[in-house]
Amino acid sequence: MVETPRDLSQPRFAVEATPGTRLAWFRTWTMLERTMTTWILTAITLIGFGFTIVLVFDEFSRFTGIAPPVRPLAPVHFGLALIGLGVAALVIAGWQYRAILRYLRHDDFATVAGVSQKPVQLLIYAITILTIFIGVFAFLAVMVRAL
């Protein structure tokens, strides 16, 4: 069976603005918001855990009567890796969030999404950017302290 090529000037599908499609679009949007919130929490956990590992092992080295560690910078490297992973995950998740949100507001879904309305994602963008800055600050603080 040979398929005929699709006329690219026509949209792929038509979306009617019914209460059912509007509710389905809204459920998709809220799932995207929950996913981004989960990524933010995961990044905060990674950044905090990496910073804590560095500080705890730094305090262990100050105790007297304990043999010096074989690899004294291993906790610092592991902490930096966790902090860097948290920041990188948040940057990638933010980029993906923006791309999917742009798709959900694209021409195909404009009638369902209410594109004429202003986007209300300012809070999630602000939290994401603030968390990225905190992660970068923690990374630099650990890096300077290790030197």
N, C-alpha and C positions, 0 to 999 in steps of 0.2 A: 504494500500500500504506500503510495507516494503522497506526501503532504504538499499542498500548495503553499507557497510563501505567504506570510501574513503581510497585509498592507501596513507599513510602519507609520503612516500618517494617522491611523485610527488608534485610539487608546486600547490597551490590552483587555480591559474589562470596564464595565460601567458600574458605578456604585451609586445606588439610590439612597437618598437621605431618609431612611425610615427609622422609627424608634429602635428597631432591632439592630440595624447596622450602626447606628450611633452608639448604642450600648456596647456592641462588640468592639468598636473603635476605642471607646472609653476604657473597657477592660484591658485591651492591649496597651493602652497608654499607662494605666495604673500599674500594670505588670512591669513595664519598662521603668517606671519610677521606683518600684520596689527593688528591682534588680540593681539599679544604680545606687540605691541606699545601701544595699547589701555589699556592693563593691566598696563603698565609702567605709563601712564598718570593718570590712576585711583589711583594707589599707591601713586604717587607724590601728587595728590590732597588730598588724605586721610591724608598723613603725614603732609602736609602743613596746612591743616585745623585743625588737632589736635594740632599742635604746636601753631597756631594762637589763638585758643580758650584758651589755657593755658595762653598765654601772655596777651590777652585782659582782661580776668577776673582777672589776677594778677594786671593789671593797674587799674581796677575798684576798687580794694580793697585799693588802695592808695589815693583815693579821700576822702576829709574830709566832714563831714556832712551826710554821708551815713551810714545807719544801717549795722552792720556786718552781713555777710551772715549766714544762718542757717547751711548750709553744706559748709564750706570753701574749702574743698578738692574735691568737686564734679566736678568742671571744670578740675582739674588736672587728676582725674580718667577718665573722658570722653575723654580728650585729649590723655592720654596714651592709652586708648582703640582704638581710631582712628589711632594713630601712629602704634600701634601693629597690627591692622587689615591691614593697608597698607603694612607693611613689610611682614606679613604672606601671604597676597594675592600675593605679588610679588614673594615670594619664591615658592609658589604652582604653579603660572603661569609659572615661569622659569623651574620648574621641568616638567610640562606638555608640554611646548614648546620643551624641549630637547627630551622628549619621542616621540612626534609626528614627529619631524624632523628626529629622528633615524628611525622611521617606514617609512617615505617617502624616505629615502636613503637605505632601506633594500634591500635584494637580489631580491625581486619580482619587484621592481621599479628601479633596478640598471641601466638597459639599458636606461630608460627614464630620470632618474635623472642625469646621467653623474657622477657616484660615483667616477670616477678616478680624478675628479676635487677636489681641496681643498674647504672645506666649507668656506663661506664668512660671517658667522654669528658673527664674532668677535665683531663688533660694538654693536649689540643688547645685547650680553653677557656682554660687558663692561658697557653699560648703566644700565643694570639690577643689576649687582654687585655693581656699584657705588651708585645707588639709595637705595639698601639694606643697604649699609654702612651709607649713610646719614640718613636713617630711624632709624637705630640702634643708631646712634649718637644723633639724636633728642630725641629718647626715653630715653636714658641715661641722657641727659641734663635736660629733664623735671623731671625725677625721682630724680636726685641729687638736683635740685632746690626745689622740694617739700619737701625734707627731711630737 
